[in-house]
Amino acid sequence: MSALLPWVFVALAAVTLMAGLYALWASFRAAFGAAEMPDMQGTVEAASRRELVAEKEALLQNLRDLRFDHDQGKLSRSDFERLDAKLRARAKQVLKLLDADVEPFREKAEALIAERIGKDVRAPYRKSQKPEDADAPTESGAAEEDAPAESTAAESTAAESTPAENAGVKACPECETENDADAVF
């Protein structure tokens, strides 16, 4: 039994090494594009979808080549227009098929976006800095006369501030961290 125990550990080490090498190999395949894309559960089967994507890329390349050949004078205008119309018609068909395949996912995404926007959950730095009544017209001319005095007060405050504040930097009152001028605390 004591002679068998080391061989058990050797076998476990070998299995672990093989599993690690397999994981490394799979990650390299995915990184360099050799691995296949995970199958999507749309209306078009995965193999058919891959064929459509390949056809779309080929059609787009053919359109670029056709344009280049026409620009170089290798094709007459009538041949170019005829071939271009044929390639574009097929490209539209392929794109419609691909769009139909992702339609269920698009509806889910739009529902999630609508739910998120409906709650109006915005990050603090996205909130408006203007008060809501700033757009309201003034009722008396006195407020308009005070405006120049306020602007000179703001200019004098800006002159007295530190260079960091002049550069559009605002310090956090709690931790003294420098932030953008539009930061909200």
N, C-alpha and C positions, 0 to 999 in steps of 0.2 A: 504494500500500500504506500509506503514511503517513497518508493521509486516512481510511482504513478503520479503523485502530487505535483512534481515539477512539470510534467508533461501537460497536465491540465492547465497550468498557468501559461505555458508556452502556447497552447491552443487558444486560450482566451486572448492572449496578446496578439496572436496572428489574426483572429477574427476582428478585433478592435482596429488593428492596422489596416485591414482590408476595408472596413467600413469607413475609416477616415480617408483613405485613398479614393474610394468611390465618391464620397461627398466632395472632395477636392476636385475630382474629375468633372462631376456634375456642375459645380460652380464655374469652372473654366469654360465648359461648353455653353453655359448660359451667358457668361460674360462676353464670349466671342461670337455669339449668335448662332451656334450650331444646334442648340436645343430648340425644340419646337415650342410654339406659343401654347399656353394652356387653352383647352377647348372652351369656346363660348357656347352658352346654351340659348342661342337665338333661333330664328326661323330657318336659317341656312345652316347646313351641317358644317362641322369644323373643316373637313377636307375641302368641301366646296368653297368655303370662305377663304381658305388659303389660296385656292385656285383663282378666285375672284380678285384677291389682293394682288397676286402675281400678274394677272391680266391687266389690272388697273395700272400697275407700275410699267408694264410693257407698253401699254397704250400711250401713257404720258411720255415715255421715252421716244416712241415712234412719232408722236406729235412734235417733240423737240427736234428730232432728226429731220422730219419733213420740213419744218420751218427753216432749219439750217440749210438744207439742200435747195430750197426755194430762194433763200437769200444769196446763196452762192451762184445762182443761175443754172442749176442742174435740172430744175423742173420748170415747165411753163406755168403761167398763171392758172390756166384752166385745169391742168392736171393737179396743181397744188390745191385748188379750191375743191375739186372732186374728192381727192384723197383725204383732205382735211375734214370735210363734211362727214365722210364715212367713218373716220377714226373718232371724231367727236360724238357722233351718234352712238357708237358702241361704248365709248367711255361714259356717256350719260346713262346708258342701260346698266352698266356695271356699277356705277355709283349709286343708282337707285336701288339695286339689289343689296348693296352693302349697307345703305341707309335703312332699308327695311329690316335688315338683320339686327341693327342696334336700336331700333325704335323702342322696344320694351325697356332697355336700359336708359334711354333718353327720358322716357316718361318718369321713371323712378328718380332720375337725377333732377328733373324739373320739379317733381313733388318735394324732394328734399330741400331744394333751393327755395321754393315757395314757403315751405315750413320755416326755414331759417330766417328768411326776410320778413315773414309775417310776425315773428316774435320780435323783430327789430333788435337783435342782439348785436350791438356794435362795440367794437373795441374802444376804450376811452380816448385814444388818440384820434379817432374818427369823428368824435362828436363836434358839433359846430361850436365855434368859439364866440359867435355873435349872440347877444341876447335876442330873444324873440321879438321884443318891441322895438328893436333898433330900426326896423324898416318902416315903422309907423311914422306918418308925417307929424311934424311938430304943430302944436295948437297955437302957440304964441310966438311972436317975433323975438321975445326975450331969450329963448333957448338958442336962436340963431346968433344972437349977439354974444352969448357966452362961449360959443364954439371957438373963436380965435383965442380966447384966454385959456381954454383947455388945451389947445394945440401948443401954445407956448409953454404951458406947465409940463406937458409931455416931453417937449424938446429939452427943457432944462433938466428933467429927470433923466433923460437919455444921456445928457452930457455928464451928469454926476455918476452914472453907473460905471461898473468895471468894464474893462475891455472884453471880457468873456460875455457879458450881457449885451454889449454892442454887436458882437459877432453872431447873435442869434442863439446864444446858449442860455439855458435856464437851469438853476441848481435846485435839486430836490431839498425841501426844507428838513426832511428827516435824516437823510443819509449824505447830503451834500454832493450827490452824484450829478455831473453835468449832463443835461438833456437838451433836445431841440427846443427852440423857443415856443413851439406849439404844444409842448408836453402838458398834460393835465395831471394834477396831484390831488 
